């Protein structure tokens, strides 16, 4: 059985080898007949690959220039320069010049850098043509490459790169604050066409949008390429490929006389290649037998004997794919053995798990009793305080009891009036806690009282304002809560304090991470509230955070007046309860 199987594999390998030899002979005959055509196609294919490489170099150059422009335009000094008054710009000009100089050091092709406001007024400049803004006629909305132009009679060509600058605090709305323009030299672009000639006399051109020659290889002195020269003729094979730079393109012109010049050399090469292929094929057959046929047969026999010898493992002493298969097979057998052991152990633990389940049920019943005990205790304390005429203790105890009742109540949807009542009770506790230092003022339109909202939407924001914004202040502070209709179908909720404010870096981080799902059991935060609002209202939610150090923080929420209770279980999870 084993010998017959090995012979079968070996005969299959021999038959396959004979077939390959026959196909090689047939292929050689066809190749010899059509070698000229094949060499021409090879030349065209090589030219295509070279043009792809040139395109890749142009894309890398585009990306590099984009990174340089981004680093320069959004540097704090440059970014602030767009919004400064003239006096402040004079004070910042030295720092701006340093940034421009560092940018030129990073990218030596830059001959001039200019800043424009949204009205195309030049507000800063460095380098050539600082007083010649004629090349800037339109405020660009994205990074664009311009056509080449000449500054003087010397005939030195330049091109422009336009880079828009947007308000980082309003990226979502695409508010543009200005534009950076870089004047670029063209002399270094020739390096991008290096090694781009497929044959000795191949002509390669880099053209702008007006077909003017920016850089070239094998050029015969032309400054502009005619349309007729960008089409294949009897004399030239022409390939045109667009690049990333807004209308720029690369044109390759290969003389037809060079397409078939190496036919004889090609035939000798093909003949040698086929002889080597035959020799390599014989070596391949021997190698396959030694490395694959024999080891695979051993693996097959081992698999057949697993049923009778489950404890046995195979050793092959190889680190290639066959060795990996053997290791995986051994690992699978070990894992199966371990899994059988775990099944036996799990059966042993099932009884223990059932007992634990019943204990948890008893504990859950006890936890249902505890809140009632807590409410009764609060009422007892309140009654004792009233008896002894300690009205402050009675009032704060009653407020705390109402806060607990509202927070623990299972409803996800409440009226605006209920939410406000909850905040008022919480405000009483804050008033006693900080001895009247912090005032919580609530303004609510009558039209919104009966509207329905998600529970615990505003109180966490008031709590954040108190403990993160006002507690650190030496003087008195206040939290203003405003609720009113926004249009005919939406409600606006504003929580504003005059606390210490939020640092700009932390404010940016908070805005960027609103969509991050809250983790852990650390209560309700700003991101938590936003997530709950998204669950109920979808994308029809406006959530804005505004803050200034030393001035205060303002959070604005705009939601529809109608709410459907969807994702209730997920809301409970996000609430941290």
N, C-alpha and C positions, 0 to 999 in steps of 0.2 A: 504493500500500500504506500509506504513512505517513498520507496524507490520510484514507483510509477508516478507519484505526485511530483517528485523532483524532476524526473525525465520530462514530464508534461510541461513544467515551467521552463525547463531548458529548451525544449523544442519550440515552444511559443516564442522564446527570445530569439532563437535562430531564424524562425520564419519572419519575425518582425525585422530582423537585421537584413534579410534578403530583400524584403519589400522596400526598406529604406535605400538599399543599394540600387535597386531598379529605379526608384523615384529620383535618386541623385543623377543617374545616367540620363534619364528623360529630361530632368531639369537642366543638366549641362547642355544637351542638344538644343533645347529651347533658348537657353541663355546665349549660346554661341550665335544663334540666328538673330536674336534681338538685342545684342549687347549694346549697340549704339543707342537704341531707345532707352534701355535701362540706365545707361550712363547719363543720358540727358535728364531722365527723371530723377536720378540721384543728385545731379547738379541742382535741379529745381528744388528738390526736397532739402538739400543742404542750404540753399539760399533762403528757403522758408524758415529753417531753424535759426539761421543767422539773424534774419529779420526779427524773429521772435526774441532772440537774445537782446537785440538792439531795443526792441519794445520794452523788454524787462528792465534794461538799463535806464530807459527814459522814465519808466514807472518808479524805479528806485530813486532817480533824481527828483521826480515830482514829490514823492513821499518825504525825502530828506528836506527839500525846500519847504514843504508844508510843516514839518516838525520845527524847522528853524523859525519860520514865520509865526507859528503858534507860540513858541517859547518867547519870542520877542514881543509880539502884540499883546499877549496876556500876562507879561511880566507886570507886577504891581505898579511900577512907575509908569510904564507905557499905557496900561489900561486906565489908570487914574488920569493921565494926561488929557484924554478925550473929554473929560467932564470938568476939568479945572478951569478957573477963571484966568484971564491973561496974567495977572500978577503971580499966581501960583505956578503957572507954566514957566515963567522966567526963573523962579526959584528951583524948579525941577529940571531945567534944561540941561544942567551939567550931568545929572544922573541919567537922563534920557540919552545924551550923547555917549555915555559909557556903555549903555545897553546896545546902541547902534554899532559902536565900535566892536564890541564882543560878537555881535551877530556877523559883521563883516569878516572877523577872524574865523568864525565857524564856516562861513560860505564865501570863499574868495571871489566867486563870480559876481557878487553884488557890488555894483558901482555907485548906487545911490539908494537912500531910504527916505520915504516921505509919508507923513501922516495927514489924513484928510478927515474933516468932520462930515456929517451927513449932508451938508449943503455944498460939498466939494470945495470947501475952503481949506487951503494948506495951513496946518497948524504946527508942523515941524518938518525939518528936512536935513539931510546930510548926504554929501557926495555930489556927483555930477548932476547938472541940469536942475539944481535946487530951485532956480527961478524960472523954470520953463515947464509949467504944468499942462502944456497943450496935449500931452498924451493921456490925460485923465479927463474923460468926458462923461462918464457914467458911474454911479455908485453900484459896485458889484455886490451880488448877494452870495457868491461863492468864490472860492479860489479859482482864478482864471489866468491864462497865459496870453499875452498880447502878441501882435505881429512885430517884426523887426522894423527899426527906424534908424535914421542917421542924425546925429547932433550937429555935424559940421561937414565941411567939404573934404575932410580927410577920409571920409568913407568908412569910419569905424561903426559897425552895426551894434545896436542894442535891442533888447526886448524888455517888456514889462511883465511883472507878476502882481496881480491884484489879490489882496487878502482881506476879506471883510472881518470886522470886529463886532461882536454882539455883547449885549448886556448879560453878564453871567447870572445875575439875579432874576432874569426873565428869559432864560434860554427856551423855556417851553413856548413862549409867545413869539420868539424870533425877533426881538427888538434889537436893531442895529444901532451902534453908537459911533461908528466911523469906519475907516478903511485904511489899510496899510498898503503902500505901493513900493515895490522894489524894482529898480532899474538893473538889469542883468547884462553882463558881458556875454558875447557869443563865442569868443575865441576858444573857451574851454569845452564847448559842446562837441568839437571835433573828436575829443577823446572818447565820447560815447559811441562813435562809429569805428573805433579801432577794431581791427580783425573782422571787419564786416564784408570784405571782398571775397566772393566765392571763387572767382578766377582772377588772373593777373590784371585784366583790363576791365573788370567790373566797376561800374560807376554807382556810388551810393550817395543819396542826397537826403538831407533833413530840411523839410520845407515848412514855412509858416502857413497861415490860413490864406494868404494871397499868392501862394506858390513861389515866394521868394526863398532863395537858398540861404539857410542859416549856417549849415555845416555840410561838408562833403568829403568823399574819398574818391580819388580818380577823376576829379573835376577838371574840365578843360577850360576854365575861366568864366563859366557862366555865372550870372548873378540871379537869374530867374529861369525857371524851368517851364517851357511851353507845354500846353495841354497835349500836343501831338507827341511829345517826348515821354509822356506818361502812359502810352499805349504800346503794346507789343506790335512789332513790325517784322519784315523779313530779315532785318539786320540786327534787331535787339529783342531779347526777352525781358519784359518789364513787369515788375511786381510792386504794387503800391499797398502800404499798410498804414492805417491811421494809428496814432499814438494818443496818449492821455491828455496832451496839452491843447485842448480846445481848437481843433482844426488843423493842428500840425500833423505831418505825415512823413513816412520814410519811403523813398523810392529807390529801387534797385534796378539797374540796367545791365544785363549780361549780353555781350556780343554772341550772336548765334554761331559765329565761326569758332568760338571756344567751347561750345556745348558738346561737340563730338570729336574734339581734337585728340582725345586720349583713348580712342577705340581699341587700337592694337595693344597698348599697355593694359587696357582693361581686360582683353581676352586672355593675355598671359596671366594676369592676376586671378581671373576666374578659374583657369585651368589648374593653377597651383593650389587655389583654394579647394577645388574638388578633390584633388589628390590627397591633400591633407585631411579633408573630410572623411575619405575612405579609411585612412589610417586611424583617425580618431574614432571612427565607428567601431573598428575591430577592438581597440582598446576599451571602448565604452561597453561592449558586450562582455568582455572579460571582467571589467570592473563591476558591472551590474550583477553578474553571477556571484562574485565574491562578497559584495557588500549588501545585496538585497535579496536575491532568490534564496540563498541558504538561510540567512537569519529569519526571513519571513516564514519559512517552513518550520523552523524551530518554534516560533511564536504560535503558529497554528496548532502544532502538536500540544503545546502547553495549555492552550485554551480548551482543547478537547478533553484534557485530563483533569481540569479544575473540579469537575463534579465528583470525581473519585478521590481527589487529594486537595481538599479545600484549604489545608494549612500550608501547602507548598507554595513557594515564591520563586520567580524566575530571575536568574542573574545572567546578564548579557554583556556587561562591561563596555557599553557604548554611550556616548553623550550626544549623538545625533537624533533625528526624528524617531528612528526605530527604538533607540534607547529611551527616549521620552515616552513612547507608547508603552514599553515594558514597565517603566516606573509608574505611569498612570494606571496600568493594569494592576500592579502590586498595591498601589495606593487605594484603588477601588476595592480590592479584596479586603484590605485592612479596615477600610471605612465600613464595609458591609458587616464584617465581623464585629466591629465596635457598635454599629447600629443595632445588631441583634442583641448585644449585651444591654444597650440602653433601653430597648423595648422591654426586656425583662425587668430592668430596674424601674421603668415608668409604671409598669403594672403594679409593682410593689408600692409605689407612691400614690396611686389613685385613691386608695382608702384614706390616706392622710390628707389629700387635697379635698375630699368630700367633707371631712371633719372641719378643715379650715374654712370652707365655704359656709358651713352652718354657723361658725363662730363670727364670721363677718356679718351674717344676717342679723345676729343678735346685737352686734356693735352698731349696725346701721339703725336699728330700732331705738337704741339708747341715744344716738345722736339726734334723732327726731324729737326726743323729749327735752334736750338741753336748751334750745332756743326759748321754749315756753318758760322754763325755769329762769332763764336770763331776763325775759320780759317781766315776770312776776317780781324778780329781785329789784329791777329798776323801779317798778311801781311802789314797792315797799320802801325803798330809799326816798322816793319822792314824797310819800305820805309822811314818813318820819320827819323830813325836812320841813314840810308844811306845819306839822304838829309843833315843832320847835321854832317855827317862824323864821326859818332860814330859806328865804325865797330864792336866793341865788343857787343854792344846791338843788332845790326842787326844779328850778327852771332848766338847769344844765342837765340834770338827770333825765327829765322828760324829753329834752331835745335829743340826748344820746339814745334813748329808747326808740324815738321815732326814726332816727337815722338807721339803727339796726333793723327795725321792722321793714323799712323801705328797701334797704340793701339786700336783705335775705329773701324778700318776696320773690316768688318764682316768675312773675311776669317779665317778659322782655320789652313790651310796649306799654308806655304810660302816657298820660297827657302832659302837655307842657306845664300846666299849673301844678301837677304833682311833682314834676322834676324841680320846679322853682321852689315849692314848699320844702322839698328835701334840702335844697341849697340854703334856704332860710334857717332851717333847724341846724344845719352844719355851721352857718354863720354865727349863730348864738354861741356854739361851742368855741369857735375861733375868737369871738369877742371876749369871752371869759378867759380863754387860754392866754391871750396877749394883752389882757387888761385894757381893752378899748383902743389899743394901738393900731389895729388893723380894722378897717371898715369895709364891709361888703355891701355894695349898692346894686339893687336889681331894678331894671326898667323893662316892663313887659306890656306890649299892646294887648288890648282886650280881644282883638281878632285872633290871637294865637293861643289863648288859654286852653281851648278845648282840642287843639290840634294834637295829634299823636306822634310821639318820637320814641326812640330807643331809650331804655332806662340807663341811668348813670352816664349820660353824655356830657353834662356840663360840670358836675361836681368835681371830677378828677382834674379838670382844667383850673377850677377855682383853687383846689388844693395845691396844684403845682405853682400857681401864682403866689399863694401864701408862703409856702415853705421853701421855694426856690427863688422867688423874686423879692418878697417883702420881709421875710424873717431876718435877713442879714442887714437891713437898713436900720440906722440909728433913730431916724425920725419916723413919724407916723406914715402909714401907707393906706392905699385903698385898692379894692378890686371892683371894677364896674362890669356888670353883666347886662347886656342889652339884647332884647328879643323882639323882633318885629317882622312883618311880612316884607318879602322882597319880590316885588311884582305881584302877579295874581296867583301864582302857583307854587311859590317857594317861600321858605322862611330863612331868616338870617339870625344867627347867634354869634354874639361878640363877647369875648372875655378879655378884658384889658386891665393891666395893672401898671403902677408907677414904680415898680421895683428896680432892681439892679440891672435887669436886662440879660441878654445872652451874648456870649462872645461870638464874633462873626464866623469863625471856623466851626464852632459847635452848631451854630444856626444852619450853616450849609450842610453839615452832616445830618442834622435832624430832618431837613427837607429831603435830602437824598435817600434817607432810610425810612420814609413813611410807609413804603410798600413792603418793608421787611416784616415777616410774621413774628409777633412777639413770642418769646420762649421763656420757660421757667414759671414760677409762681410768685412774681414780684409785684402784683397789683396791676392797676390800670395806668398806662402811660399815654403819651400823645400818639405814638404809633399804634397803640392798642385801640384807642378811640377811632382813629382813622380806618383801621381794618374793620371794625364793627360797622362803621358807617358804609363802607364799601360792600359789606355783606348784605346790608338791607337795601341800599339805594343804587348799587352798581356804580357806573361811571358818572351818574348825575349827582356828584358831590363836589363842592368847592371847599377846600381846606387850606387856609393860608396862615402862615406863621410869620409875624413881623416883630422885630426886636431891635433896640438900640441900647448899648451899654450906658448905664447911668440914667436912662430915660424910662424904660419899661418894655413890656411885651404885650402884643396883641394877637389873639387867635380868632380868626373869622371862619365860621362854618355856614354854608348855604346848602340846604337840602330841600327836596320836594315836600309839599304839605301832606301828601298821601304816602303812607308807608305800609308795605306788606311784610308780615313776619315770615321771613325766609331764612333758612340756615340757622334756626334757633339753637341747635346743639352746638354748632360751631361758635356762635356768639357766647355761649356759656364757657366754652373752652378759652376764648380770647379774653374773657373778663377776669381771668386769674382766680376764679372761685371754684 
